[in-house]
């Protein structure tokens, strides 16, 4: 099992989220929800509301965990935590 860090920008708090190989195909939104991280998404992940942003401007519903790690590393930043 591997891990990725979640950091709250406002609070500076952090959490370590574990993931398995099968999680890599999940959207970041689904992965965060699986780990009980509250993330706004009034459209349910349909890329319409644009409220599920992570790392400043990345829509968590539009990127898989694997794509995120490949392109942005292993630190997820959210405005809250």
C-alpha positions as CSV (number, residue, x, y, z in Angstrom):
1,X,0.0,0.0,0.0
2,X,1.3,3.5,-0.9
3,X,0.3,6.9,0.4
4,X,-0.3,10.5,-0.7
5,X,-0.4,13.6,1.5
6,X,-3.4,15.9,1.9
7,X,-2.6,19.4,3.1
8,X,-5.0,22.1,4.2
9,X,-3.7,25.4,2.8
10,X,-5.5,27.6,5.3
11,X,-4.8,25.5,8.4
12,X,-1.5,23.9,7.5
13,X,-2.9,20.6,8.8
14,X,-2.1,17.4,6.9
15,X,-3.3,13.8,6.6
16,X,-1.8,10.8,5.0
17,X,-4.1,8.9,2.7
18,X,-3.3,5.3,1.8
19,X,-4.1,3.9,-1.7
20,X,-3.9,0.6,-3.5
21,X,-3.2,-0.2,-7.1
22,X,-6.9,-0.5,-7.9
23,X,-7.5,3.1,-6.6
24,X,-5.2,4.6,-9.3
25,X,-8.1,4.4,-11.9
26,X,-10.5,6.5,-9.6
27,X,-11.1,10.1,-10.1
28,X,-9.5,12.3,-7.4
29,X,-13.0,13.3,-6.3
30,X,-14.0,9.6,-5.8
31,X,-10.7,8.9,-4.0
32,X,-11.1,11.8,-1.6
33,X,-14.8,10.9,-0.9
34,X,-13.7,7.2,-0.3
35,X,-11.3,8.6,2.3
36,X,-14.1,10.7,4.0
37,X,-12.5,14.0,2.9
38,X,-15.3,16.5,2.4
39,X,-15.0,18.1,-1.0
40,X,-17.6,20.3,-2.7
41,X,-19.2,18.9,-5.8
42,X,-22.8,20.0,-6.4
43,X,-22.8,18.4,-9.9
44,X,-21.7,15.0,-8.6
45,X,-18.5,14.8,-10.6
46,X,-19.9,15.8,-14.0
47,X,-17.4,18.6,-14.6
48,X,-20.1,21.3,-14.5
49,X,-20.0,23.1,-11.2
50,X,-16.2,23.4,-11.0
51,X,-16.3,23.5,-7.2
52,X,-14.2,20.4,-6.5
53,X,-10.8,22.1,-7.0
54,X,-7.6,20.8,-5.5
55,X,-4.1,22.2,-5.8
56,X,-5.5,25.6,-6.8
57,X,-7.3,25.0,-10.0
58,X,-7.4,21.2,-10.8
59,X,-10.9,19.8,-11.0
60,X,-10.7,16.6,-8.9
61,X,-13.5,15.0,-10.9
62,X,-11.5,15.5,-14.1
63,X,-8.3,13.7,-13.2
64,X,-7.5,10.2,-11.9
65,X,-5.3,9.5,-9.0
66,X,-2.7,8.0,-11.3
67,X,-2.7,11.1,-13.6
68,X,-2.5,13.4,-10.5
69,X,0.5,11.6,-9.1
70,X,2.2,11.5,-12.5
71,X,1.7,15.2,-13.2
72,X,1.6,16.8,-9.8
73,X,3.4,14.5,-7.3
74,X,2.1,13.1,-4.0
75,X,0.8,16.2,-2.3
76,X,-2.9,17.2,-2.6
77,X,-3.7,20.8,-1.5
78,X,-7.2,21.8,-0.5
79,X,-8.2,25.2,0.8
80,X,-9.7,23.7,4.0
81,X,-9.0,20.7,6.2
